[in-house]
Amino acid sequence: MVGAIGDPKGTNVNLGEQLVRNQIAMVKLSLSSRLTVAANFLKMKNSLIITFLAIVCLSCQENTGSQNTELNPLKVREFNLELDSVTGFVSPFLQYSLENKTPSLYTINTNSQHIYRYNLNNGKILERYPYFLEGPNGIGRRIDAFFVHSRDSIFVLDGWKGVISIIDHNGNVLNKFNMAPKGVNKGFPFPTGSSKTPLTIVDDKIVVASMIIKIPQIENIESPFIEYDMNTDSIEYRLQRPEINNLVHWGGTAMNLIYYDYDPEHNLYYISYSNYDKLIISDLKDVKIELPTPSRHFSELTPYSKDPNASPTKEEVFKYYATSPRYYGVYHDPYRNYIYRLAEYPNQATDYKPGVMDSKMSVIVIDKTSKKIVGEFDFNKEDYDFRMIFVSKEGLNLASKTDFSENEDVLSFHTFIIENEVP
């Protein structure tokens, strides 16, 4: 009987079959293992490809400017303000008003020490309000900012001592508020002001921006706003600057500046830091939104040094400032529901020359409702002075350098709106 127990021949046949079966099983196992390894390799390869593509995409986003739509600013009007014999081109502060339904612009003449109110319908001076630097009604060494609450309630900031005075239309001092009770260089916020950092009155509170004053051995991310309660004579320091302000060295004050505009309808502040790519929207109690608003002209902001205690020379600071991009002023437009954030960047077409600041300006337009970037348009710094900008019912108004060079008897503004708005 074939294969019977004890039959040598049968036993040999069973062993042979078993060997064949084992070999087949080993082949199957080997094939299965190879297929598994191959599948895992393909998965790993696909994963590596996906990861590589993701890195490439991120790299593209980080190393190029944003894809903002290029907008075309449409000039809709030009208007002139008459200048008297003692008034120059630059007013360090502007305030637009619709007081008594008359579109007006307040400017300051530091030569004659007057605040002027212009009628924007005809460019004529409506009123002149004097102020005094010395004497019983002296307001201090210089005016950095003002706010005309009414003709007999004019707030003026002395940027030397940090004191705000209230004067009437004749220059009489009615009250004073010390916004820097700890003094200068003591490690506390110090008030500053300009058209890009306005003095604001909200209810019974005075709000001003503060500058960074570096004090050795004091680690303090300074509050960017000072709020003075006129009822209680108390001061509150509001918000905190982005940590990036203090973690690295930005070459000095110029790259640590803060700009803002106040939206009274929504009680919101739109805050632009020179060295921060995000626009801050806040009620001064909390940061509501940090909105990325990158310029299409540059991809990143690079500090002077990663060492926060670096000690650059004046020449090194100037070169860094002249060759580095930064963000600038911010203006909200309640008539067209926009926010305008300015960006400044070096002219790539020219090489750096010591002592020469050759830069360009652009305006990033943000929709206030959707919080999305509408686009960006460019202006020539040789044509317009970006220290003198204001928003009116007619559009965005910029002071013309070109017109003043041709006629020094008038201060000319050009008004722009966006021609190809993109939702």
Summary of the structure (lengths in Angstrom):
residues: 423
radius of gyration: 32.8
end to end distance: 93.2
largest distance: 135.4
contacts: 1251
relative contact order: 0.12
helix: 19%
strand: 39%
